[in-house]
Amino acid sequence: MRPRSSKLRLAYCLLSALLLATLGVTISASRPEPQGQQQRPRKVGTNQNTSNPPAQQPAVSPTPGEEVDEGDVVRVETQLVSVPAVVTDRSGRPIAGLRLDNFTLLEDGKPQRLTNFATTETPFEIALLLDTSGSTRNDLGLIREAANAFIRALRAGDRVAIIAFKNIDREKGPPVASVDVLSPLTDNREVLQVAIHDLGTSNGTPFYDGLGRVADEIFREPPRDEMRGRRAVVALTDGVDSSSNTDFNSARAALARAGLASYFIQMSTEDYVEDRLLKDCEDDGRLTLSEKQLERFRRLFVPQLQKEDYQDFCRLGQFERMDISRRLYNLARQEMSEMARGSGGKNFSAATLNDARAAFAQVANEIGTQYSLGYYPSNKARDGRFRQIKVELRGVKDANVRAREGYYAPQ
């Protein structure tokens, strides 16, 4: 038998619980939910865009998601894919004035709903990479003139960053080439002129490192809404990398992640390089290939040979030197073509710096007439696989479209 005090405590607890339950019902009833609204987990599609579109762009209304209350957990299921596109007529001249309904887009053969659209009037952001190594060192003044002419050909709202290569002295051994960011993105033309004036030269070409810096530093921050799909790297180079710590695949992946269109103005330096590669190693006018570049060649073309056979350039015969040079130049052209084609950009060949100046003018004209499409993929799998993109035109006769060929899904 329980003591009397225990019975009293039990009765008090039961009375308190009953009172709290009654108060809970009263409080809940005094705050009814709006009609039709229920308390449930909320999920929002990432194609919901709450920002106002720029005045010069048509307002594109994405599929609305569910309403989100303060405190609800929002789960983002996919990412916006930006696709730069250039439309040209039969003569290769860009076509302006198109609308969103002139474009259709397929991902892996399946139609996608375009939710973002930037017209040719939207500003652009450009990283200008200038290679002043090799034969171009003697034409630094012409490179400055070509770069300044390119910037003058852009529009007032376009922003540009300047990247080049420079030598860094070491306590032991010759200087090493490194990437030099002379200016971040800016639309201040005076700042850009000063950056171009400060161009230096280098004994090597860390080309892949330069592309990586463009993606990871210049375009580190996500673009503003009006700049989506309006970013590019424009490089004046022969494309033959001699001193990077990274490789082609890493550089290409970094540019793809940043959503950059790649434009390359390929300088012809092969004759200059080959002439100096054949000189005796005691000649002051000679050129040598670095140990790093020789190892890259061995790994790509003759992996069955020993590493020790490709450490000392001076021990190689003239035939071997010429063969290495020509293969590396062919590889560079192939790699630049692959990056340009896959990103919706373009390659230009320049035998002289006058040709390069004309190519800069074509790049500026094309960038000024580029459209930008955006969509949220219907395939939401985060599998890291390559997704193929195909852009088609409708209602536009005798025209061609060049666009990004695909992307890798996130993991």
ZIWOFEN-V483398 format. One record per residue. N is the residue number from 0. SS is DSSP state (~ for helix, > for strand, _ for the rest). OMEGA is omega in whole degrees, 0 to 359 (NA if undefined). Layout:
n=N ss=SS omega=OMEGA
n=N ss=SS omega=OMEGA
This chain:
n=0 ss=_ omega=182
n=1 ss=_ omega=174
n=2 ss=_ omega=182
n=3 ss=~ omega=181
n=4 ss=~ omega=179
n=5 ss=~ omega=178
n=6 ss=~ omega=180
n=7 ss=~ omega=179
n=8 ss=~ omega=179
n=9 ss=~ omega=179
n=10 ss=~ omega=180
n=11 ss=~ omega=179
n=12 ss=~ omega=179
n=13 ss=~ omega=179
n=14 ss=~ omega=179
n=15 ss=~ omega=180
n=16 ss=~ omega=179
n=17 ss=~ omega=180
n=18 ss=~ omega=180
n=19 ss=~ omega=178
n=20 ss=~ omega=180
n=21 ss=~ omega=178
n=22 ss=~ omega=180
n=23 ss=~ omega=179
n=24 ss=~ omega=181
n=25 ss=~ omega=180
n=26 ss=~ omega=180
n=27 ss=~ omega=181
n=28 ss=~ omega=181
n=29 ss=~ omega=180
n=30 ss=_ omega=182
n=31 ss=_ omega=175
n=32 ss=_ omega=174
n=33 ss=_ omega=184
n=34 ss=_ omega=177
n=35 ss=_ omega=182
n=36 ss=_ omega=180
n=37 ss=_ omega=175
n=38 ss=_ omega=179
n=39 ss=_ omega=176
n=40 ss=_ omega=181
n=41 ss=_ omega=177
n=42 ss=_ omega=186
n=43 ss=_ omega=173
n=44 ss=_ omega=184
n=45 ss=_ omega=177
n=46 ss=_ omega=176
n=47 ss=_ omega=182
n=48 ss=_ omega=184
n=49 ss=_ omega=181
n=50 ss=_ omega=179
n=51 ss=_ omega=180
n=52 ss=_ omega=177
n=53 ss=_ omega=186
n=54 ss=_ omega=185
n=55 ss=_ omega=180
n=56 ss=_ omega=174
n=57 ss=_ omega=180
n=58 ss=_ omega=180
n=59 ss=_ omega=184
n=60 ss=_ omega=176
n=61 ss=_ omega=178
n=62 ss=_ omega=184
n=63 ss=_ omega=175
n=64 ss=_ omega=179
n=65 ss=_ omega=179
n=66 ss=_ omega=182
n=67 ss=_ omega=176
n=68 ss=_ omega=177
n=69 ss=_ omega=182
n=70 ss=_ omega=178
n=71 ss=_ omega=177
n=72 ss=_ omega=180
n=73 ss=_ omega=180
n=74 ss=_ omega=179
n=75 ss=_ omega=187
n=76 ss=_ omega=183
n=77 ss=_ omega=184
n=78 ss=_ omega=176
n=79 ss=> omega=176
n=80 ss=> omega=180
n=81 ss=> omega=185
n=82 ss=> omega=173
n=83 ss=> omega=183
n=84 ss=> omega=176
n=85 ss=> omega=180
n=86 ss=> omega=182
n=87 ss=> omega=175
n=88 ss=> omega=183
n=89 ss=_ omega=181
n=90 ss=_ omega=180
n=91 ss=_ omega=180
n=92 ss=_ omega=180
n=93 ss=> omega=178
n=94 ss=_ omega=178
n=95 ss=_ omega=173
n=96 ss=_ omega=179
n=97 ss=_ omega=181
n=98 ss=_ omega=180
n=99 ss=~ omega=184
n=100 ss=~ omega=172
n=101 ss=~ omega=184
n=102 ss=> omega=167
n=103 ss=> omega=183
n=104 ss=> omega=178
n=105 ss=> omega=171
n=106 ss=> omega=185
n=107 ss=_ omega=176
n=108 ss=_ omega=182
n=109 ss=> omega=180
n=110 ss=> omega=178
n=111 ss=> omega=180
n=112 ss=_ omega=179
n=113 ss=> omega=182
n=114 ss=> omega=180
n=115 ss=> omega=181
n=116 ss=> omega=177
n=117 ss=> omega=181
n=118 ss=_ omega=183
n=119 ss=_ omega=180
n=120 ss=_ omega=182
n=121 ss=_ omega=179
n=122 ss=_ omega=183
n=123 ss=_ omega=172
n=124 ss=> omega=190
n=125 ss=> omega=170
n=126 ss=> omega=182
n=127 ss=> omega=182
n=128 ss=> omega=184
n=129 ss=> omega=181
n=130 ss=_ omega=181
n=131 ss=_ omega=175
n=132 ss=> omega=175
n=133 ss=~ omega=186
n=134 ss=~ omega=183
n=135 ss=~ omega=181
n=136 ss=~ omega=181
n=137 ss=~ omega=183
n=138 ss=~ omega=184
n=139 ss=~ omega=179
n=140 ss=~ omega=179
n=141 ss=~ omega=177
n=142 ss=~ omega=177
n=143 ss=~ omega=180
n=144 ss=~ omega=181
n=145 ss=~ omega=180
n=146 ss=~ omega=178
n=147 ss=~ omega=178
n=148 ss=~ omega=178
n=149 ss=~ omega=181
n=150 ss=~ omega=179
n=151 ss=~ omega=181
n=152 ss=~ omega=178
n=153 ss=_ omega=182
n=154 ss=_ omega=187
n=155 ss=_ omega=184
n=156 ss=_ omega=181
n=157 ss=_ omega=179
n=158 ss=> omega=186
n=159 ss=> omega=169
n=160 ss=> omega=181
n=161 ss=> omega=178
n=162 ss=> omega=179
n=163 ss=> omega=176
n=164 ss=> omega=177
n=165 ss=> omega=177
n=166 ss=> omega=173
n=167 ss=> omega=181
n=168 ss=_ omega=177
n=169 ss=_ omega=179
n=170 ss=_ omega=179
n=171 ss=_ omega=178
n=172 ss=_ omega=181
n=173 ss=_ omega=177
n=174 ss=_ omega=178
n=175 ss=> omega=180
n=176 ss=> omega=178
n=177 ss=> omega=180
n=178 ss=> omega=182
n=179 ss=> omega=176
n=180 ss=> omega=184
n=181 ss=> omega=179
n=182 ss=> omega=171
n=183 ss=> omega=180
n=184 ss=> omega=178
n=185 ss=> omega=173
n=186 ss=_ omega=178
n=187 ss=_ omega=185
n=188 ss=~ omega=179
n=189 ss=~ omega=178
n=190 ss=~ omega=180
n=191 ss=~ omega=178
n=192 ss=~ omega=178
n=193 ss=~ omega=179
n=194 ss=~ omega=179
n=195 ss=~ omega=178
n=196 ss=~ omega=183
n=197 ss=_ omega=178
n=198 ss=_ omega=174
n=199 ss=_ omega=179
n=200 ss=_ omega=180
n=201 ss=> omega=178
n=202 ss=_ omega=180
n=203 ss=_ omega=184
n=204 ss=_ omega=174
n=205 ss=_ omega=189
n=206 ss=~ omega=181
n=207 ss=~ omega=176
n=208 ss=~ omega=179
n=209 ss=~ omega=178
n=210 ss=~ omega=177
n=211 ss=~ omega=178
n=212 ss=~ omega=177
n=213 ss=~ omega=183
n=214 ss=~ omega=190
n=215 ss=~ omega=182
n=216 ss=~ omega=183
n=217 ss=~ omega=182
n=218 ss=_ omega=180
n=219 ss=_ omega=181
n=220 ss=_ omega=177
n=221 ss=_ omega=183
n=222 ss=_ omega=170
n=223 ss=_ omega=185
n=224 ss=~ omega=184
n=225 ss=~ omega=181
n=226 ss=~ omega=182
n=227 ss=_ omega=181
n=228 ss=_ omega=183
n=229 ss=_ omega=181
n=230 ss=> omega=182
n=231 ss=> omega=167
n=232 ss=> omega=178
n=233 ss=> omega=186
n=234 ss=> omega=171
n=235 ss=> omega=187
n=236 ss=> omega=169
n=237 ss=_ omega=173
n=238 ss=_ omega=181
n=239 ss=_ omega=183
n=240 ss=_ omega=182
n=241 ss=_ omega=188
n=242 ss=_ omega=181
n=243 ss=_ omega=172
n=244 ss=_ omega=178
n=245 ss=_ omega=182
n=246 ss=_ omega=184
n=247 ss=~ omega=183
n=248 ss=~ omega=179
n=249 ss=~ omega=179
n=250 ss=~ omega=179
n=251 ss=~ omega=180
n=252 ss=~ omega=179
n=253 ss=~ omega=178
n=254 ss=~ omega=180
n=255 ss=~ omega=178
n=256 ss=~ omega=180
n=257 ss=_ omega=179
n=258 ss=_ omega=185
n=259 ss=_ omega=167
n=260 ss=> omega=185
n=261 ss=> omega=176
n=262 ss=> omega=181
n=263 ss=> omega=172
n=264 ss=> omega=189
n=265 ss=> omega=178
n=266 ss=> omega=178
n=267 ss=_ omega=179
n=268 ss=_ omega=188
n=269 ss=~ omega=181
n=270 ss=~ omega=179
n=271 ss=~ omega=183
n=272 ss=~ omega=183
n=273 ss=~ omega=179
n=274 ss=~ omega=183
n=275 ss=~ omega=175
n=276 ss=~ omega=183
n=277 ss=_ omega=180
n=278 ss=_ omega=178
n=279 ss=_ omega=184
n=280 ss=_ omega=176
n=281 ss=_ omega=182
n=282 ss=_ omega=181
n=283 ss=_ omega=182
n=284 ss=_ omega=184
n=285 ss=_ omega=169
n=286 ss=_ omega=175
n=287 ss=_ omega=174
n=288 ss=_ omega=183
n=289 ss=_ omega=178
n=290 ss=~ omega=180
n=291 ss=~ omega=180
n=292 ss=~ omega=178
n=293 ss=~ omega=179
n=294 ss=~ omega=177
n=295 ss=~ omega=178
n=296 ss=~ omega=182
n=297 ss=~ omega=183
n=298 ss=~ omega=183
n=299 ss=~ omega=191
n=300 ss=~ omega=182
n=301 ss=_ omega=184
n=302 ss=_ omega=181
n=303 ss=_ omega=181
n=304 ss=_ omega=183
n=305 ss=_ omega=179
n=306 ss=~ omega=182
n=307 ss=~ omega=181
n=308 ss=~ omega=184
n=309 ss=~ omega=178
n=310 ss=_ omega=183
n=311 ss=_ omega=183
n=312 ss=~ omega=184
n=313 ss=~ omega=178
n=314 ss=~ omega=180
n=315 ss=_ omega=177
n=316 ss=_ omega=182
n=317 ss=~ omega=180
n=318 ss=~ omega=180
n=319 ss=~ omega=180
n=320 ss=~ omega=180
n=321 ss=~ omega=181
n=322 ss=~ omega=179
n=323 ss=~ omega=182
n=324 ss=~ omega=184
n=325 ss=~ omega=179
n=326 ss=~ omega=180
n=327 ss=~ omega=177
n=328 ss=~ omega=178
n=329 ss=~ omega=179
n=330 ss=~ omega=180
n=331 ss=~ omega=179
n=332 ss=~ omega=179
n=333 ss=~ omega=182
n=334 ss=~ omega=179
n=335 ss=~ omega=177
n=336 ss=~ omega=180
n=337 ss=~ omega=180
n=338 ss=~ omega=181
n=339 ss=~ omega=182
n=340 ss=~ omega=183
n=341 ss=~ omega=184
n=342 ss=~ omega=185
n=343 ss=_ omega=177
n=344 ss=_ omega=185
n=345 ss=> omega=175
n=346 ss=> omega=175
n=347 ss=> omega=176
n=348 ss=> omega=181
n=349 ss=> omega=179
n=350 ss=_ omega=180
n=351 ss=_ omega=178
n=352 ss=~ omega=172
n=353 ss=~ omega=174
n=354 ss=~ omega=180
n=355 ss=~ omega=179
n=356 ss=~ omega=177
n=357 ss=~ omega=179
n=358 ss=~ omega=176
n=359 ss=~ omega=180
n=360 ss=~ omega=178
n=361 ss=~ omega=179
n=362 ss=~ omega=180
n=363 ss=~ omega=179
n=364 ss=~ omega=181
n=365 ss=~ omega=179
n=366 ss=~ omega=180
n=367 ss=_ omega=180
n=368 ss=_ omega=182
n=369 ss=_ omega=174
n=370 ss=> omega=177
n=371 ss=> omega=179
n=372 ss=> omega=178
n=373 ss=> omega=179
n=374 ss=> omega=173
n=375 ss=> omega=187
n=376 ss=_ omega=174
n=377 ss=_ omega=175
n=378 ss=_ omega=185
n=379 ss=_ omega=180
n=380 ss=_ omega=178
n=381 ss=_ omega=188
n=382 ss=_ omega=178
n=383 ss=_ omega=183
n=384 ss=_ omega=179
n=385 ss=> omega=177
n=386 ss=> omega=182
n=387 ss=> omega=180
n=388 ss=> omega=174
n=389 ss=> omega=178
n=390 ss=> omega=179
n=391 ss=> omega=179
n=392 ss=> omega=172
n=393 ss=_ omega=181
n=394 ss=_ omega=180
n=395 ss=_ omega=183
n=396 ss=_ omega=174
n=397 ss=_ omega=181
n=398 ss=> omega=176
n=399 ss=> omega=178
n=400 ss=> omega=176
n=401 ss=> omega=186
n=402 ss=> omega=176
n=403 ss=_ omega=186
n=404 ss=_ omega=180
n=405 ss=> omega=180
n=406 ss=> omega=176
n=407 ss=> omega=180
n=408 ss=_ omega=178
n=409 ss=_ omega=179
n=410 ss=_ omega=NA
